[in-house]
Amino acid sequence: LLITKLEPGKIFFAKNAAPLIVAKDANGGIFFASSDAALIGVADEAAYLDDGAYGVAGTDEIKIFANGKDINLSFSKLAKDKSYAQKEGYKFFMEKEIYEQSAVVAETLMGRIKDGEVSLEKIDAQALEDVDEVIFCACGTSYHAALAASYFFERLAKIRAKVEIASEFRYREPLLNKNSLFIVISQSGETADTLEALKIAKNARLKTLAVCNVDNSSIVRLADATVLTRAGIEKGVASTKAFATQVVTLWMLALQIAQAKASISKEELKSEIAALLHVPQILNISKEPQERIRRLAKHYLHGHGFFFIGRDIFYPLALEGALKLKEISYLHAEGYPAGEMKHGPIALADERLFTIALMPQTVLYEKTKSNVEELAARDAYILAISPEEFELSDDFIKTSKQAHPMSEFFEMMIILQLFALEIAVRLGNDVDMPRNLAKSVTVE
Ligand code: M6R
């Protein structure tokens, strides 16, 4: 994030691809930033420039042009709340954001479930009736949320779902079908690869939808419609609450389409909604799991790598757990489908290979167990995360028995986030500002 208060003199600027926001305060001060997170509490109102805009700013005036003509910027009020900028007793923003997840998911759900049905504002599920395929496109953690969403869309809404990594999609000359709905997922709304992928979909005349955390961001302004995830400002470079709110939002979207298409029964819808409403409770955790994970973390500082494994929706969660760990601990970690280990990676198994096994009780427990047993038989060091005792594990984190897979998903998600955090802290790393990473990747 860049923020500059102008000193006397003039500054010339132009907007091309990377985000640029112009803001003002009550005293005539003019500011430039790449995200409004930097402006909140500093400036009062902001205007979001489009590509091709350019101009000149003095200490108290600003002129903006596009295509050789003056344009009038429309400024909107910025929020005044700076509480996100304080750690509120936590050592790291990432830690604070992990514990905030219960409250922000409650916010994500707020007003979106009415009379036993999901009703996301601005989504007319009937208008999506001719959609016969959904293409999700995103990067990093948002890509993992997309992958999780593909399971909901096929299972609940009975719509074919494809998942694309934006940096691959934009150069592989994809064949696109006009009846596909193109859904981009982004915390920042400014990720260059995702934005370019969205432009390709728009040029191919697909219907587009953004699932995004930042209103007025470039992706939100370009997409035909947006569902905001309402995670609030996320400061930690390693995404936590943004992921939780993305998954919840996409789950709701799949359910809303399922309702409109009557592709799930009334009882199933009722149980899905009950599970959705239960998420804030699952995410409302005491400090006890973190204390326990802190003690376990010392076992994981050496070795030659980590495999996070899971099946079904626990596979995207395994990918996300591995990404969290590599981002902030700088240790090598891979997420893998548990059933795929025998097709190659099991060759790496020895006592210095750490396996983090997601073993939910509600999804393919016996299958996952037998995959983990194969690794244990090759002496891999196993951390099992499960409600079921697993006698072959070296370390064990017991989760609670739950009726719905997503309840297990969110309980394990927090464990993985805390696991990454505690290892990184033990290694003395800067958890909030990991090396080589930026919060918003506005270049390709
Ligand atoms: O803002 P976006 O969601 O589009 O960002 C995508 C990735 O850059 C982002 O998720 C990145 O992987 C995070 N650092 C993950 O913690």
Residues whose N, C-alpha, C, O or C-beta is under 5 A from the ligand:
A	BS01	M6R	C139 G140 T141 S142 I185 S186 Q187 S188 G189 T191 V237 A238 S239 K439 V441
